[in-house]
């Protein structure tokens, strides 16, 4: 029998881990591109992304309460739809979130030392992989401190922006197209995907049937309120055109509001936020890798659990090594687009799995499934093409080795 992980996380720590993934990724990097797609309809696009995320969150919470094991939708798809769909969800998650880890590491490098962004990114991956190796409880404690610091920085940006901004700029213009709103929602969805970290840690949560359904919507709700406040504040200062043209919208908003003293604080906050996201992302990817290795979809050596720290140490080391290589060579924008496609496929399978639970779950599951498909194919064609190719390669690999696993 496979050795189980230790259950140490309560509702508060689970919420904090989810926030550590969500508050940090999109708030510093996605607002500008999203404004470029939606213009003055940025806030409606945020609402669309939040709606799809809510449907996905409720599907994930229902499933996680019934199947409280490491692996998230990999486990749900396998149990509700069949082995292939579980495998495909796990493959999409591991590949997509590995790219997301690299994007967060590169964000750290871009804010800490832009001239040596790749080197700083690799160093961040190595340091956080070592931290995760020593136990999930220590990781949760660090994530708690990171989330508190980032929320303080964002609150300062909101305060100075609303203090100097023109509220009239918040009006939604009529020039935004439905396609632009969907594309912006797809970009913003990247920021909401952190609640998956809670469900993939199902084997390390105390009383998962009670804890996970509470933690997931709570973390998502807090993140949505934070994102809406920050987006509205930045729009009030920069307007949709200025926001779309900005590479560092929160820093530019602080500068435009006359709070030059806040600019370096925002830079530090962005780096800390990206570190928090990276920490939680590595946790989630390594747990899905563990679950897939247990079932023979990945090398069995990755299924080992450390006898002292009780973490999937080999899976964490493998994930850290791959992320370090990608962070040393990849471009942050390409990594984000590729990641978004994989994550939306992952949640599409989660909604399809939730559809099979009971009649009450079907309405939200249907909306979530349709939303995932719409947002996935609103992404740039390069992201769709690359994501489709990698997913197809994973499906071929399953077909080649599936017979041997079934015999086992």
Secondary structure, 3 states (H helix, E strand, C coil): CCCCCCCCECHHHHHHHHHHHHHHHHHHHHHHHHHHHHHHHHHHHHHHHHHHHHHHHHHHHHHHHHCCCCCCHHHHHHHHCCHHHHHHHHHHHHHHHHHHHHHHHHHHHHHHCHHHHHHHHHHHHHHHHHHHHCCHHHHHHHHHHHHHHHHHHHHHHHHHHHHHCCHHHHCCCCCCCHHHHHHHHHHHHCCCHHHHHHHHCHHHECCHHHHHHHHHHHHHHHHHHHHHHHHHHHHHHHHHHHHHHCCCHHHHHHHHCCCHHHHHHHHHHHHHHHHHHHHHHHHHHHHHHHHHHHCCCCCHHHHCCCCCCCCCHHHHHHHHHHHHHHHHHCCHHHHHHHHHHHHHHHHHHHHHHHHCCCHHHHHHHHHHHHHHHHHHCCCCHHHHHHHHHHHHHHHHHHHHHHHHHHHC
